[in-house]
């Protein structure tokens, strides 16, 4: 998921920037005095570097100048580069001087970013990525470095120098080449497609590049390689998946194309565009009501708040964060001050209230949205349940899954079924003709047709490579996510994710301690961002590729306690996390490479930047909410986990963040569990229920607001997960296990498939063919009664 695709408003600061000047071709990657190549779109990979790595920029620059820049004019840069043996750390360090844009000769930040992109293409064209990949494999297998790190009581930046340099160069190459621009020259477009093929399709059997990075993650979490720089590994893994599989816009185009191939109707709307046009929950409509609210809050209230009965609401009264953002209890917040009902901060109120006349607000200027944002949907299962209930009521018997026969039913039932069929959703994973559909998920019997045709997509190749170690990959990612969560407490047995941020010499002054503290917090935020983004991207692509691949990853995430982990992440002062300021702009790349560093003070560090929100943390929160939605959607056993872990008050606090996309996914999670929360909770949270009605897609016949769902049967929950797991194992065994030569091996009984096979016959077969035909075919009697008996 690209950073600019999170919300419906302006793109995020790190996604901005565009160069629209005409293309000019430059031969050298080293910047000579003159204008930079204008066809380079500036990117800002500031999150790749920690603030403790700032002194290394000078080292990289010196390596480049000593090893290349001084000799480039005499021997020629391209000749010098091709003649040098890349299997050397000094050359790799010099490459890190080239790939960030040769900032020593640049005048401003824009030049650095443009030259960084230009030089990344140059490095790839010279074949350096393959050399860096070989070096990375050597460093991963370096047992001496691993044993040295295990013996040390504290690991620092010095233990991962070689790995950090390699991963930084590879990240810059992947990220710069991945981003496409209309003004790119033709050779760059060719390089991009070639690079995507190299990363997505394995060079060696069953090993795409992403699998190597997943292996680094598991090796780090197992304790065998504690010096691995996990932040850089996870960032590179995310960008590799984004490059090889495609972002959300590419995913939407793939959905449209597959539906056309299957003959399905087009999607009723583009979900990305709908969410971009949505607005956050607005405050109360009339300014007089705002004035009355403000006056009521200033005075002491004498009325007694509503007494709630449910266990969730008892927990809510004990909630340690219930008064952090507002001075009112949760139950009063539903009527006056809840975040979804339009909690305004002081700046917004001061800006809105004085602008309106004090006597009355102009009612005619109030505008309401026209219609609901989403088209309604209904499942085939819902139509079957509706007809089953109608037939039992009017006829007295049912017809199973028959949704066409309406004889004997009243005319209003006919109209209802017609309306339901008009909004019926037919997903790609449910189509019987699809090779990756649910119809092909049953174990193969000896009488089943021939092997299905599996399309070799990058997603299919990645899943097949990850299959047998996939549980370890998911557990490792969740371990790192737990260690990086702000609500986690330091434990002696937890993994150390700060190996690539802590300096060799610990700070001795207060200012240095503050700087390191901000760097550590920023480091954790970037890790959470990368893990949440790559998990969401992986789940969405696997769901499109094959529904059971998605279910397999989802089940292992659930088994690894992903649901309580995400809820634990949100069980904090979420507004403080969204507005956290753990960035020092003057130390960000590329600002620190072209500007003199001003003197830092404690006051300047505490003040932070001028941004109202930390877009990185908002991006992470939305990703985690979307993952939670994907894990729990249509899974009643997992929905009950949300209820058991008392997620309602935790999610309700997240609604105070006034961002439309985040509110939408919080409301979805609240909607699926309202039927289990009881009537008293729904009665006390009517405005939240109204927000669900306004923003979440409507499912026909879904009585989420009343709690009469016929699927809400607790005794089926365990059977549901067991059945799903059995189907997944059968699917993986059938498609990915090697067939065994035994009497129970699958037999191809399809006439067209068998007759279409090419068989190698012996050379003398034509000599004895007529004799064999007479003896084995014509002379054998046909026992017709036995054929009838078997039928």
NUROMAR-605645 format. One record per residue (C-alpha): residue in one letter; x, y, z. Coordinates in pm, whole numbers, plus 50000, padded with zeros to 5 digits. Example, Ala and Ser with C-alpha at 12.3 -4.5 7.8 and 13.67 -1.06 7.14 Angstrom:
BEGIN
a512304955050780;s513674989450714;
//
This chain:
BEGIN
x500005000050000;x501455033249902;x501535060650161;x499425083849958;x496515059549946;x495485060950309;x492965088350336;x490495107350133;x492115141350166;x495425154750041;x498275129949989;x500735125550269;x503785148050283;x506205120550183;x504155111749874;x504135146749727;x506265160149448;x506315156749073;x508595167248790;x506925176048464;x509825190448265;x510755174347932;x513145144847932;x516855150347887;x519315121947868;x522355122348093;x525205097748048;x526785098148392;x525335091548734;x527855114948899;x526515150048920;x528615174848732;x528005211848766;x524745217948590;x521065210248613;x519945175548731;x517985152248503;x514445166048515;x512725132648453;x513395120848811;x510495122149051;x511775130749400;x511145104949671;x511915109750036;x513275077750196;x514015095350525;x512555066550726;x515275043550596;x517875060750811;x517895065451186;x519285096951340;x522225077751485;x523285068951129;x523825105451035;x527655104751074;x527825076150824;x526705098750539;x530105115350548;x531855081850545;x529905070550240;x530695102850062;x534415099350129;x534455063350003;x532745073849684;x535025103749623;x538205084449694;x537295053349498;x535395067649201;x535035105049179;x538755112749160;x539365086648889;x536135090448694;x537475118648477;x540625100248368;x539405064748308;x535725071548251;x533065065248510;x531305036948329;x534595018948252;x535795023448607;x532515009948748;x532374979448522;x536024971348583;x535724971948962;x534964939349141;x531704945449332;x532404918449594;x534014942949829;x532624962750115;x534374994850010;x532664994149673;x529324987949840;x529875017650068;x530795038449767;x527575026949603;x525725040649901;x527345073649811;x525965070949457;x522455057949525;x521365085649766;x522135111149495;x525815121249533;x524715147249782;x528225161549815;x527805179349481;x524125188649515;x522835222949605;x519425214349749;x517225185549861;x515405182949529;x518675177149344;x519635149549589;x516365130949540;x516375134749162;x519945122549130;x519195093949366;x516535081049127;x518735086248823;x521655067948982;x519475038949097;x518585031348736;x522255034648642;x523315010148913;x520724984948799;x521744988048434;x525324980248537;x524204947848703;x525044957149060;x521834944249219;x522844908149151;x526214914849314;x524524930349616;x522234899949640;x525244876849651;x526834898449918;x523614897850119;x523534859750110;x527124858950228;x526344882050521;x523264861750617;x525374829950626;x528234846950811;x528384824851120;x531284844551265;x529264876751278;x526304858151433;x528404842051705;x530164874951777;x526804892451821;x525534864752048;x528504868552279;x528064906052322;x525984918752616;x524704948552413;x524414951052035;x524864984451860;x525074999551512;x528634987251467;x527504950851458;x525344955551151;x527374979650939;x527794957250634;x524174945650638;x522844981050678;x524864993550384;x523674965050159;x520034968250259;x520115006050218;x521445004249863;x518944977049769;x516054996349925;x516925027949734;x517175008849408;x513834990949462;x511965022049573;x513355045049306;x512835020549019;x509405009849147;x507835044349116;x506585050448765;x506365084148596;x504925093348257;x508055112148154;x510355082248212;x512495073647909;x511765040547732;x514895023647867;x513765030948223;x510375014948159;x512124984348022;x514384983148326;x511384985448558;x509604955748402;x512804935148391;x513534943148755;x509984933948856;x510334900348683;x513654893748854;x512224901049199;x508884883649151;x510034852148974;x512764831649142;x516264831449003;x516824798549183;x514044772649219;x511394781649478;x513254811849614;x511954846549519;x513754875849675;x510954882349926;x511474847450069;x515084856150153;x513884886150352;x511234865250529;x514024841050622;x516014869750773;x513004878850987;x512584843551125;x516324839851183;x516334872251379;x513334862451594;x514774828151669;x517764844851835;x520364831351593;x521094865351434;x520294893451681;x522404918351485;x520124918951179;x518804954551114;x515104946151124;x513784980451033;x515624980450701;x514714944050633;x511014950650692;x510984982650488;x512694964850199;x510324935150227;x507304958150214;x508594976549907;x509484944049730;x505944930949783;x504554964349670;x506704962849357;x506184926449259;x502534921549360;x501254956849296;x499664983749510;x495984989249579;x495275006049248;x496884976949062;x494884953249280;x491644970849186;x492524968248816;x493214930948862;x489784926449022;x488064943648731;x489984922948477;x489254889648649;x485554897548676;x485464904548303;x487194871348232;x484664852648447;x481674870348292;x480674886848620;x478964920548639;x481264950048710;x481764962049066;x479134987649170;x481795012149285;x485515017449327;x486155013649700;x489285035249686;x487415064249530;x484465060649769;x486725062150073;x488605091749933;x485365111049899;x484105102450248;x484295128050522;x484935122550889;x481955123551124;x480905159851149;x480035178551472;x476425187551562;x474815207751288;x473775239951459;x476195263551624;x473665271351897;x473945235052002;x477715239052019;x477335269352245;x474935250452468;x477335221152486;x480205243752580;x478145260452853;x477015227052989;x480565214453008;x481725244853202;x479135239653473;x478765210453709;x476115185653614;x473625174953872;x471855147953674;x472915112353722;x474365094953416;x472715064453264;x473365032553455;x474465004653224;x473984967653280;x476314949253045;x479684935653147;x481324955152864;x479984987653005;x481144978553354;x484594974253202;x484105007353027;x483595025253358;x486915011353477;x488655021353156;x491895039953245;x491705061552932;x488055071652948;x488805107353063;x492015113752869;x490555133352580;x487375145852743;x486225154153091;x483075133253068;x482385096453121;x481825073652824;x478105070952888;x477715108852884;x479965110852582;x477405091952379;x474935120152432;x477225150152419;x480915144952374;x481715112152204;x484365114251931;x482085100851656;x479365125451749;x481645154351666;x484135161751941;x485685194951846;x488955206451985;x489325241852117;x490875255151799;x487965243051585;x485365256951824;x487045290651849;x487195292051471;x483565281951407;x481485296551686;x482375333951667;x481815334251292;x478065328251325;x475415351951463;x474565346151824;x470785346651785;x470165318151535;x471995296751286;x470925298650921;x469105265850873;x468875269750496;x472665266950464;x472815232550618;x473505205750355;x473055168650399;x474695141050194;x472595127049913;x472245089749959;x474525064750126;x478135060450015;x477955022849941;x475695001849724;x473904974949930;x474914938549898;x473474904549977;x475034869949983;x473614839149813;x473384823750158;x471124852150274;x468704846249984;x468574809150070;x467804816750436;x465084841250339;x463384816050110;x463754788350368;x461954809050629;x459264819850380;x458584784250262;x458374771450617;x455864798650699;x453594797050393;x454044761850256;x455404740550539;x458434725250365;x461724736950211;x463594730749884;x467154733050008;x469354757049808;x466784762549534;x466354800049486;x464424798849157;x461214780249249;x458714804949402;x455494785249350;x453064788849637;x454674819849785;x452824853249808;x453534880449554;x455454902849803;x457904874049854;x458434872949476;x459234910249477;x461574906349773;x463524878349606;x463764899049287;x465174928449483;x467644906249669;x468934891249345;x469504925949201;x471994934349476;x473474899349511;x477234900149532;x479044874049326;x482674872849432;x485454858349221;x486294832449488;x482804817449462;x482714810649088;x482534773848990;x484464779248670;x487444795048834;x490474772848878;x491214789949207;x487614790149320;x485954772449606;x484694744349381;x488234731549342;x488934730349713;x487704695249786;x490154666149805;x490624648849471;x489134614349431;x490264587749180;x487314597048960;x488024634348957;x489104653248642;x492664660848548;x494944685848715;x493784721748724;x495724748548546;x497404771648797;x498584804848660;x502144813248758;x501694847948903;x504144864449144;x501574859349421;x501244822049344;x505024817649335;x505454835949665;x502754815549839;x504214782649716;x507664792949839;x506324804250180;x503914775250231;x505824751350455;x507384778350675;x504454802350666;x503454797651035;x506984807151142;x506904838250920;x503614850151070;x504724843651428;x507984862151369;x506224892751226;x503794893951518;x506654890551768;x508354921051620;x505044939751608;x504494932151976;x507974944352065;x507414976651869;x503944984152006;x503825014452237;x501734995352491;x504324967652530;x506504967352838;x510174958152829;x510814922052924;x514054903652966;x512994875652732;x511634897952455;x513484903052129;x515714933552089;x514564954151792;x516884983451871;x520114967851742;x520204991051441;x519445023151628;x521565022451946;x525025038651913;x528245023052039;x528585049852306;x525455056752504;x524435093252557;x525905112152847;x523945144852833;x520265152152867;x520075165252510;x521655133652370;x519255112352574;x516255131652440;x517515127852085;x518065090352128;x514645086452291;x512925102751994;x514995081451758;x513955049551938;x510255059151931;x510505068151563;x512265035151499;x509395015751657;x506775035751466;x508465027551134;x508564990451221;x504844990451305;x504125008650979;x506084984250762;x504684952450925;x501084964550912;x501454975150548;x503064942950425;x500574920750611;x497604939550466;x499074938750116;x499794901550143;x496274893450266;x494574913149989;x496634897649709;x496254862349843;x492494866749868;x492354876649502;x494704848749394;x492914820849585;x490494823149874;x492084794350067;x495544809650045;x494084839850219;x492314817950475;x495524798750547;x497464830350630;x494504844250825;x494164813051038;x497824813251133;x497594849851226;x494614841851448;x496404811851601;x499374834751677;x497044858251876;x496964886051619;x493474897251728;x494344904352096;x497654919351983;x495924945351765;x493414952752040;x496294957052284;x497854981452038;x494695002752039;x494255000552415;x496165032952464;x495605070052437;x495155067652062;x494975105252011;x498395108952171;x499765082251941;x498265098651632;x499645132751726;x503055120251846;x506025141051733;x509045118451725;x510715134251423;x513575159251404;x513175174951062;x516685189551045;x518135154451087;x515945138250821;x517455127050493;x518155144850261;x517985177250461;x520945167550678;x523155161050373;x522905195350209;x522345218550505;x524475227050803;x523075211751118;x521795238851354;x522345236751723;x519735214451882;x518225223852215;x515855206652454;x513175232252370;x513425226151996;x513215188452045;x510155191352268;x508425214752023;x508705189451738;x507405197851391;x504365217951284;x502315188451159;x498985183651334;x499105145851290;x501805119751255;x500785105350920;x502975075050975;x501065064951288;x497685071851127;x498715049950835;x499665021851076;x496395024251270;x494305021950954;x496294991950832;x495864973451163;x492134980351164;x491834967150810;x493754935550904;x491414930551200;x488414934550970;x489784908750727;x490434883551004;x486944886551155;x484674892150855;x481994864750833;x483804845051105;x481534842651409;x484124825351626;x486564854051569;x483844879851619;x483224864251958;x486924869552032;x486334906851987;x483514904552241;x485474883152487;x488464906652476;x486124936452544;x487004954852225;x483934977652214;x485225004952449;x488715002452295;x487365007151944;x484985034352053;x487885055452179;x489505052251836;x486485070151686;x487765102551835;x490335104151557;x488605125651295;x489745107150986;x487065092250762;x488875060650660;x489895051651014;x486385057951144;x484935035850870;x486945005150969;x486305010951340;x482575012351271;x482774980351069;x484324962551365;x481654976251597;x478874966251359;x479764929351343;x479634925851721;x476614947551810;x474334917151799;x476344902052086;x476644933152306;x473074933752431;x470134957252407;x471364980252684;x474644987352503;x472804995552180;x470375017552369;x473225036952531;x475155041052206;x472485051751962;x474605078551797;x477335053351729;x474655030851580;x473545059751360;x477115064851241;x477295027951147;x474095032050944;x475475062750764;x478995050250681;x479065012250663;x477734992350369;x474244978050416;x473764940550394;x470194931650307;x468454910250574;x471304917650815;x469644925751147;x472874937151311;x470994963251512;x468624937851672;x470724907151744;x468514880751581;x471134866051350;x470384829451287;x474124822451247;x474904834551600;x475004799751754;x477894795051996;x477994757251961;x478984760251595;x482004782551650;x484604755551706;x483224733751426;x483444763551191;x487194767651244;x487834730151229;x485964726450901;x487814755850751;x491154741750861;x490374707550713;x489444723250379;x492634744050376;x494814713750446;x493064694250171;x493614722749927;x497324726350012;x497854688949996;x496114685549661;x497794714549489;x501274716249641;x502154681349769;x504004659149523;x501824630049405;x502804595949537;x502924564949320;x500304543449486;x496944528149415;x495304558249585;x496974583749358;x494584606049159;x493414591148831;x492644612248526;x489304599848392;x488504629748175;x487984617247817;x489334648447648;x492344649847877;x493244613347829;x492784613447451;x494764645547424;x497874630947586;x500874622247372;x502064586747441;x505404572547336;x504734539347156;x507374513047083;x508844511946734;x507414477346652;x503934485846774;x502494489446422;x503604454146337;x501494437646607;x498764463846634;x496114444846433;x496754412846626;x496484430946957;x493264447846846;x491664414746747;x492694396947067;x492044424247325;x489064442547173;x487064424146909;x487244389147060;x486234400247410;x482484397747481;x480734428447613;x478724421447930;x476024447847900;x474174436148214;x477244443148426;x477454478648288;x473794484048373;x474394469748719;x477224494048788;x475124523148674;
//
